């Protein structure tokens, strides 16, 4: 299964088009990036964040591409972005960064206030908060590592992934 990873250093919720928002549900996006975006729109949104999306097609299956970028939403804050693109639509986006405990708590609080109560999991030193809307999922996962908090935000479009099985 192809996986995508976006690495980000700050969490900012941004709007999408009305029809896309209805499909995904409210707020399942980060930095204006959302699962299920057409590749051209994903490239445009990454450009607005001051970066260029670099994509490499899979040597095994031309339907898949892995895309990466490093974006900076705020001065001094960088997000590593990885996206798995299937048939020119973002199936999985992963953002990764480091944050302080105070920043992490503020993000969790803001997301819970805007998206509602999340599914919560704790396993060892790792915690995750997960929201699911209309076939899409957003998961905020954190763990302390060498005195800093590693944060990843996963954005997954189940409809894009399900379409892979439909063609079989």
Order of alpha helices (4+ residues) and beta strands (2+ residues): alpha-beta-beta-alpha-beta-beta-beta-beta-alpha-beta-beta-beta-beta-alpha
